[in-house]
Amino acid sequence: MKTIYQRLKPEIKIKLNKSARKYNTAKRLKYTLMSYISWQSLSIDNITEFFIYTDQYAFEYSGTDIIFGSTFLTPDKK
């Protein structure tokens, strides 16, 4: 099973990696995403940091997008 970090869309992963080179909190978020499999396991703080360090704006997404994270992740291959 892939981690959240492995399932991130490429353009989002690039932004996160760029931020992780600059900011320790972004690096910590990256490691958090590497340790979880389910988006629902993330805390509100983690999701807030995700938006900050990937240059995403919460108002551009629906509540469902934010709760389930499917907009930010590549689909699981079965």
DAJOTA-V114479 format. One line per field, one symbol per residue. phi: phi as a letter, one per 40 degrees, with the letter a starting at -180 (. if undefined). psi: psi as a letter, one per 40 degrees, with the letter a starting at -180 (. if undefined). burial: 1 if it has 24 or more other ideal C-beta (glycine too) atoms within 12 Angstrom, else 0. A space follows every 10 residues. Layout:
BEGIN
phi=???
psi=???
burial=???
END
This chain:
BEGIN
phi=.ccddccccd cccccccccc ccbccccccd cccccbcbdc cccccccccd cccbfbbdcc bcdcdcccgc ccbccccb
psi=hiidddeiid dddddddddd ddhddddddd dddeeidhde eiiddddddd ddeefihdee iidddddeed deiiihh.
burial=0001101100 0110110011 0000010011 0110010010 0100011011 1011010000 0000010010 11100000
END
